[in-house]
Structure formats: structure tokens, C-alpha cells
Amino acid sequence: MFEIKILGMGCSKCKKLTKLAEEAVSELGVSAKVVKVTDIDEIMDYGAMVTPALVIEGEVKVAGKIPSKEEIKKWIEAN
């Protein structure tokens, strides 16, 4: 099982990104855990200056925008 993190303080964009990530995981049928990170210090540890941000297996894939579900699926499949 690998880990997907959504970095953000809980805004509507963060919630949308969480939903898309969960849907992508479900549709792909992979074993992954989607975790919401709201702690500002942990978010800063990833170097994410804007949120929401998507982290897959410790690597920031996107920050400051919501990627499409298809983009998220490609990143998941690459892992």
C-alpha cells in the first residue's frame, strides 16, 4: 500500500482534490491510503507554498491547482 497526501487547510479546493484522489484510487483498484494533512509545519516541510497540493509517495506532484482525475490516475499508475 502506498500513501497519497492532500496538503491543505480544509478549503473547498482541498476537499475537491481529496475527492478526486479517492475516486482515482477506487477506479484503479489500487491499494493506497489517502491522508489529509492540515498541519502548516508539515505542509511547509514539503515545500508547498500554495495549497492544495498532492503528494504521492513523498513527492509533490502538483501545488496550487486541482489536477484532473486522469492526471492523478497517471501519477498513481507510475508508482
Stockholm file with secondary structure:
# STOCKHOLM 1.0

chainA/1-79         MFEIKILGMGCSKCKKLTKLAEEAVSELGVSAKVVKVTDIDEIMDYGAMVTPALVIEGEVKVAGKIPSKEEIKKWIEAN
#=GR chainA/1-79 SS CEEEEEESSSCHHHHHHHHHHHHHHHHHTCCEEEEEECCHHHHHHTTCCSSSEEEETTEEEEESSCCCHHHHHHHHHHC
#=GC SS_cons        CEEEEEESSSCHHHHHHHHHHHHHHHHHTCCEEEEEECCHHHHHHTTCCSSSEEEETTEEEEESSCCCHHHHHHHHHHC
//
